[in-house]
Amino acid sequence: MLATAFTAVALSAIAQNGGTDGLQETLRSITGKEIVGFANELTSSKYKGRLSGSQEYLQAAQWCAGEFKKWGVKPANQGSYFQYFPNEYSEVFSAGSLRYSPKPGEEISYKFPDDYYPGSNSDSGTVTGSMVYVGYGITAPELGYDDYKNVDVKGKIVLLEAGTPYKKNDSMMAGWTPYEYHRYKFRNAVKHGAAGMLYISKIANPNTVNLRHFIYAHINNAVAERIFADAGKDYNTVQKELSEMKSPSFALPVQQTVTITAQTKYFPDAKSCNVVGMIEGSDPVLKNEVIIVGGHLDGQGYLGEVFPSALDNASGVCDILGAAKALAQSPVKPKRSVLFILLGGEECGLYGSEYYAAHPLFPENKTVLMINLDMVGNGREFTIGNGKSYPELFSQFENANNQFIHRKMNATAWHKNYGRPRSDESNFEKAGIRTFSLWTPNAVFPVYYHDPRDKTNVLTPDIMEDAAKLLYLGILGVANDPKIKSGE
């Protein structure tokens, strides 16, 4: 019944806007080949991994704005395609080096990118020292927890873990959340006198902080296991103690030393931007309401080699570009306005979405929906996060899929996240805006998360084509349904 109703509405709209062939013709114009072509552009070496704040990121933003302009997607910010915000960053010039000495006269030189990544915000220089393991690196007296309680790290190199010892997503997690942030862990290490750090979390991570004279690198578990074994410790046993909130911090034998070298330059006053393009609604009243479609444009940058950031998140951006081109050229016009926002600073800490939420281009109570796309380019099916919580909105996408795309599609219900926000839609949610997140589960290729192997050869063009088609149809359905109310 819903599918029939959708088709009737869609055909009626098409009849008023140029014939029933218009929708199918526009759908045929969306091709995986073109969308992957966008991804090939954005992942090219000239943009150096699109690190937010860098000149290369701004060049990628200019390219996207140029595509919007070519298609007739209008600038949305008082005649500009850009919404600027502060975004400090560090340029990394090389992979640096990581050398470990189990005892005097013996040394292991670890290899990038297999064993370690340089710190995205490490200070430049070299540090050598003995090591202290400090668990999660947390000092939380109100929670009765302190990883630094029985150890002295002054002038030492700390080894620490990402996350917190509390894992449940409930109200108690809220008390632990401030200690989950990487920046907190770094500052707490420096506060206790640490000279450097090995972060047992080998992912490229711009969501850290540059601290003067503080040199660090990310290592994989195998490196940590070797260091622990040489100290007479079993890393897995220590992990179990951590999971039981026992905080098993300890100093490693002084003869075990590590040397970390980094080559970087810090830019504290840099700026980044969101790219904002708009298709104005065709209805004189409904055009004051907006549907936002967003995804983060930034990637992980250059860390000794380019991290192309293809799946995360050139894929989501390119799906949006495919849908934007189709909507701009469609004979079926959206009655409500559509805002495309390619967000900066996501990898640095959701900077772009936070800035937009504080400086919206449309009032929150006139924003019908925000759809976020992140890593939407390697999979076989669709999931729409929060879809079950907003059935009147989800039905537009579900019916479009059933009628024209025919992918397996699931939906989840909204639930409160008590931990650290991990994706851009969270800032829109905090502003009181209903959000969807589009995913493509059941990956076809390996997922290389924050890894230099995240290239366009691990994207699936057919799912990207269908994601752009789903956006085109679903957005039109929401935009042209007069029964949907904004801000409700």
C-alpha positions in Angstrom: 0.0 0.0 0.0 2.8 2.4 0.9 4.7 1.7 -2.3 1.6 2.2 -4.4 0.9 5.5 -2.6 4.5 6.7 -3.2 4.4 5.8 -6.8 1.1 7.7 -7.3 2.6 10.8 -5.6 5.8 10.5 -7.6 4.0 10.0 -11.0 1.7 13.0 -10.2 4.7 15.2 -9.5 6.4 14.0 -12.7 3.3 14.7 -14.7 3.3 18.2 -13.5 7.0 18.6 -14.2 7.7 17.2 -17.6 6.4 13.7 -18.1 6.7 10.2 -16.6 10.0 9.5 -18.4 11.8 12.2 -16.5 12.4 10.2 -13.3 13.7 7.2 -15.1 15.9 9.3 -17.3 17.4 11.0 -14.3 18.0 7.7 -12.6 19.8 6.4 -15.7 22.1 9.4 -15.6 23.4 8.3 -12.2 26.3 5.9 -12.9 28.8 4.2 -10.7 31.5 5.0 -13.2 31.0 8.7 -12.8 30.7 8.5 -9.0 34.0 6.5 -8.8 35.5 9.1 -11.1 34.7 11.7 -8.4 36.4 9.4 -5.9 39.5 9.1 -8.1 39.7 12.8 -8.2 39.3 13.3 -4.4 41.8 10.5 -3.5 44.5 11.7 -6.0 47.9 12.5 -4.5 47.5 16.3 -5.2 45.1 16.5 -2.2 47.5 14.6 0.1 44.7 12.8 1.9 42.5 15.9 2.4 43.7 16.7 6.0 41.3 19.3 7.3 42.9 22.7 7.7 45.6 22.0 5.1 45.9 23.8 1.8 45.3 20.5 0.0 42.0 20.1 1.8 40.9 23.6 0.8 41.8 22.7 -2.8 39.6 19.6 -2.6 36.8 21.8 -1.3 37.3 24.2 -4.2 37.0 21.3 -6.6 33.7 20.2 -5.0 32.3 23.7 -5.1 33.3 23.9 -8.8 31.2 20.8 -9.5 28.3 22.3 -7.6 28.5 25.4 -9.7 28.8 23.5 -13.0 25.5 21.6 -12.2 23.6 24.7 -11.0 23.7 23.9 -7.3 23.8 27.4 -5.7 26.1 28.7 -3.0 24.3 28.5 0.3 26.2 30.8 2.6 25.3 34.4 1.5 26.7 33.8 -2.0 29.6 31.6 -0.9 30.0 27.8 -1.2 32.2 27.9 1.9 31.6 28.1 5.7 34.9 28.6 7.4 35.9 27.6 10.9 39.2 27.4 13.0 41.0 24.1 12.4 44.6 23.8 13.8 46.6 20.9 12.3 50.1 19.6 11.9 51.8 18.8 8.6 53.7 15.5 8.8 56.7 15.4 6.4 57.8 11.8 6.8 57.0 8.5 8.5 59.7 9.4 11.1 61.2 6.3 12.8 60.6 4.0 15.7 63.4 2.0 17.3 63.2 -0.3 20.3 66.1 -1.6 22.4 65.2 -4.6 24.6 68.7 -4.3 26.2 71.9 -2.4 25.6 73.5 -3.4 22.3 70.3 -4.8 20.7 67.9 -2.7 18.6 64.8 -3.3 16.5 63.9 -0.8 13.8 60.1 -1.0 13.2 58.6 -0.5 9.8 56.0 2.0 8.6 53.2 1.3 7.8 53.2 -2.3 9.1 54.3 -1.7 12.7 53.6 1.9 13.4 52.2 5.2 12.2 53.7 8.6 13.1 51.6 10.8 15.3 49.4 13.2 13.3 50.0 15.9 15.8 53.3 14.9 17.3 55.8 17.7 17.9 58.9 17.6 15.7 62.0 16.0 17.1 63.4 12.9 18.8 62.8 11.4 22.2 64.6 8.5 23.8 63.7 6.9 27.1 62.6 4.0 29.2 58.9 3.2 29.3 56.0 3.1 31.7 52.7 1.4 30.9 49.7 3.5 32.2 46.7 1.6 31.1 44.1 4.0 29.7 46.0 7.0 30.9 43.1 8.3 33.0 43.1 10.2 36.3 39.5 10.4 37.5 39.4 10.8 41.3 35.6 11.2 41.3 35.4 7.7 39.8 38.0 6.3 42.1 40.3 5.5 39.2 43.9 6.6 38.5 46.2 4.9 36.0 49.1 7.1 37.3 48.6 6.4 41.0 51.6 4.1 41.6 54.0 5.1 38.8 56.4 7.9 38.0 56.5 8.9 34.3 58.6 12.0 34.5 60.9 12.1 31.5 59.6 8.7 30.4 57.7 7.4 27.4 54.2 6.2 28.3 52.4 3.3 26.7 48.7 3.6 26.8 45.4 2.4 25.4 42.5 4.1 23.6 39.1 4.1 25.3 38.1 3.7 28.9 37.6 0.7 31.2 33.8 1.2 31.3 32.2 -0.2 28.2 28.4 -0.1 28.7 26.3 2.5 26.9 24.3 3.6 29.9 24.1 6.6 32.3 27.3 5.6 34.1 29.2 5.9 30.8 28.5 9.6 30.9 30.9 10.0 33.8 33.7 8.3 31.9 33.1 10.1 28.6 35.4 13.1 29.3 38.3 10.7 29.8 37.7 8.9 26.5 39.0 11.8 24.4 42.5 11.4 22.9 43.3 15.1 23.7 42.6 14.5 27.4 44.9 11.4 27.5 47.7 13.4 25.8 47.4 16.4 28.1 47.2 14.1 31.2 50.4 12.4 30.1 52.2 15.7 29.8 50.7 16.9 33.1 52.3 13.9 34.8 55.7 14.7 33.1 55.8 12.2 30.3 58.2 13.1 27.4 56.7 10.9 24.8 54.1 8.2 24.1 53.4 5.0 22.3 49.7 4.8 21.7 48.6 1.2 21.4 46.1 2.0 18.7 47.5 1.8 15.1 45.2 4.0 13.2 45.9 7.4 11.5 44.3 9.9 13.9 44.2 13.7 13.4 41.8 13.8 16.5 44.7 14.4 18.8 46.6 17.5 20.0 50.0 19.1 19.4 51.9 19.6 22.7 55.3 21.2 22.8 58.2 18.8 23.0 55.8 15.8 23.2 56.7 13.1 20.6 54.5 10.2 20.0 53.6 7.3 17.6 50.9 4.8 17.2 51.9 1.1 17.4 50.1 -2.2 16.7 49.4 -4.9 19.3 52.3 -7.0 18.1 54.8 -4.3 19.0 53.2 -3.9 22.4 53.2 -7.7 22.9 57.0 -7.9 22.2 57.7 -5.0 24.6 55.6 -6.6 27.3 57.2 -10.1 26.8 60.7 -8.6 27.1 59.5 -7.2 30.5 58.3 -10.5 31.6 54.6 -9.5 31.2 51.8 -11.1 29.1 50.0 -8.4 27.2 46.7 -10.4 27.1 46.8 -10.9 30.9 47.3 -7.2 31.4 44.3 -6.5 29.0 42.1 -8.8 31.2 43.1 -6.9 34.3 42.2 -3.6 32.5 38.8 -5.0 31.6 38.2 -5.7 35.3 39.1 -2.0 36.1 42.2 -3.0 38.0 44.5 -0.4 36.4 47.7 -2.5 36.1 50.2 0.3 35.5 53.9 -0.6 35.9 57.3 0.7 34.9 59.2 -1.5 32.4 62.8 -2.4 33.2 65.1 0.6 32.6 67.2 -1.2 30.1 64.2 -1.4 27.7 64.2 1.9 25.8 62.5 3.3 22.8 63.4 6.1 20.4 60.7 8.0 18.5 61.5 10.5 15.7 58.9 12.8 14.1 59.2 15.5 11.4 56.3 17.8 11.6 55.2 21.5 11.5 52.3 22.8 13.6 49.8 25.3 12.2 47.8 26.6 15.2 45.9 29.3 13.3 44.7 27.4 10.3 41.2 27.3 9.0 39.0 24.7 7.3 35.6 24.9 5.8 32.3 23.1 5.0 31.3 23.2 1.4 27.6 24.2 1.3 25.5 24.1 -1.9 21.7 24.4 -2.2 18.8 23.6 -4.5 16.1 26.0 -3.6 12.6 24.5 -3.2 10.0 25.2 -5.9 7.1 25.8 -3.6 6.8 29.4 -2.3 6.0 28.2 1.2 7.8 24.8 1.6 11.0 26.2 0.2 11.7 27.7 3.6 12.0 24.2 4.9 15.2 22.2 4.2 16.5 18.7 4.0 20.2 18.5 4.7 22.4 15.8 3.1 25.9 15.7 4.5 29.1 13.7 4.8 32.7 14.6 5.8 35.1 15.6 3.0 38.3 15.4 5.1 40.5 12.4 5.4 43.6 11.4 7.4 46.2 13.3 5.3 49.8 12.3 4.8 51.8 10.3 7.3 54.9 9.2 5.3 52.6 8.3 2.5 49.2 9.5 1.4 46.2 8.0 3.2 43.7 8.3 0.3 40.6 8.0 2.6 38.5 6.5 -0.2 35.9 4.7 1.8 36.3 7.0 4.7 34.9 9.2 3.3 35.4 10.1 -0.3 32.7 7.4 -0.8 30.0 9.3 1.1 30.9 12.6 -0.5 30.8 11.2 -4.0 27.4 9.5 -3.4 26.2 13.0 -2.3 27.7 14.6 -5.4 26.0 12.0 -7.6 22.6 12.8 -6.0 23.2 16.6 -6.1 23.9 16.5 -9.8 20.8 14.4 -10.4 18.6 16.7 -8.3 19.9 19.8 -9.9 19.2 18.4 -13.4 15.9 16.6 -12.6 12.7 17.6 -14.3 11.0 16.7 -11.0 11.8 19.6 -8.7 11.9 19.4 -4.9 9.3 21.6 -3.2 11.4 21.9 -0.1 14.9 23.2 -0.3 17.9 20.8 -0.2 21.2 21.7 1.4 24.3 19.7 0.5 27.0 20.1 3.1 30.4 18.5 2.7 31.8 18.7 6.2 35.3 19.5 7.2 37.1 18.6 10.4 35.3 15.4 11.1 38.5 13.4 11.6 39.8 16.2 13.9 36.8 16.0 16.2 33.6 16.8 14.3 34.6 20.4 13.9 32.6 21.2 10.8 29.3 19.7 12.0 29.8 21.4 15.4 30.3 24.8 13.6 27.2 24.3 11.4 25.1 23.4 14.4 26.2 26.7 16.0 25.8 28.7 12.8 23.0 27.1 10.9 22.0 28.3 7.4 18.4 27.3 8.0 16.6 27.4 11.4 16.5 24.1 13.2 12.7 24.2 13.4 12.7 24.5 9.6 15.0 21.6 9.1 13.0 18.5 8.2 15.9 16.0 8.3 19.6 15.6 8.2 21.0 12.5 6.3 24.6 11.7 7.0 26.8 9.5 4.8 30.0 8.1 6.2 31.8 5.1 4.6 29.0 4.4 2.1 30.9 2.7 -0.7 31.7 -0.9 0.1 28.8 -3.2 0.6 25.8 -5.1 -0.7 22.8 -3.6 1.1 21.5 -0.5 2.9 20.8 0.3 6.5 19.3 3.6 7.6 20.2 4.5 11.1 17.2 6.0 13.1 14.8 4.9 10.3 12.5 3.0 12.7 12.2 6.1 14.9 10.9 8.3 12.0 8.7 6.0 9.9 7.0 8.8 8.0 10.5 9.8 6.7 11.9 6.3 6.3 8.9 5.2 4.2 10.0 7.5 1.4 13.4 5.8 1.2 11.9 2.3 1.7 9.4 2.8 -1.0 11.9 4.2 -3.4 14.2 1.2 -2.8 11.3 -1.2 -3.3 10.1 0.4 -6.5 13.3 1.3 -8.3 16.5 -0.1 -6.6 15.6 -3.5 -5.0 18.4 -3.7 -2.5 18.0 -5.4 0.9 17.4 -2.5 3.3 17.1 -2.4 7.1 16.5 0.3 9.6 17.5 0.8 13.2 15.8 2.8 16.0 17.4 5.9 17.6 19.1 5.3 21.0 20.9 7.6 23.3 24.7 7.5 23.1 26.3 8.2 26.5 29.9 7.9 25.2 32.0 10.2 23.0 30.2 11.2 19.8 31.8 9.5 16.8 29.9 10.9 13.7 28.7 14.2 12.4 25.0 13.5 12.8 25.4 13.7 16.6 25.9 17.5 16.4 22.7 17.9 14.4 20.9 15.6 16.9 22.1 17.8 19.7 20.6 20.8 17.9 17.2 19.1 17.9 17.3 17.9 14.2 16.0 14.5 13.2 18.8 12.5 11.6 19.3 9.5 9.4 22.7 7.8 8.7 23.0 5.7 5.6 25.3 2.7 5.7 26.2 -0.1 3.3 26.7 -3.3 5.3 28.0 -6.7 4.1 31.3 -5.5 2.6 32.5 -6.8 -0.7 36.2 -5.9 -0.1 38.3 -5.6 3.1 37.7 -2.4 5.0 41.0 -0.6 5.6 40.0 1.9 8.4 42.4 4.9 8.6 44.9 2.9 6.6 46.9 3.8 3.5 45.3 0.9 1.7 41.9 2.7 1.8 42.0 3.3 -2.0 39.3 3.4 -4.7 40.0 -0.2 -5.6 38.1 -1.2 -2.4 35.0 0.7 -3.4 32.0 -1.0 -5.0 30.7 1.2 -7.8 27.3 -0.5 -8.0 26.4 0.2 -4.3 27.6 3.8 -4.7 25.4 4.3 -7.8 22.4 2.8 -5.9 23.2 5.0 -2.8 23.0 8.1 -5.0 19.8 6.9 -6.6 18.3 6.2 -3.2 19.2 9.7 -2.0 17.7 11.3 -5.2 14.4 9.4 -4.8 14.2 9.6 -1.1 15.0 13.3 -0.9 12.3 14.0 -3.6 9.8 11.9 -1.6 10.5 13.8 1.6 10.7 17.2 -0.2 7.4 16.8 -2.0 5.3 15.3 0.8 3.1 18.1 2.2 2.1 15.9 5.2 5.6 15.9 6.7 6.1 18.6 9.2 9.5 20.2 9.9 10.9 20.1 13.4 8.6 17.4 14.6 
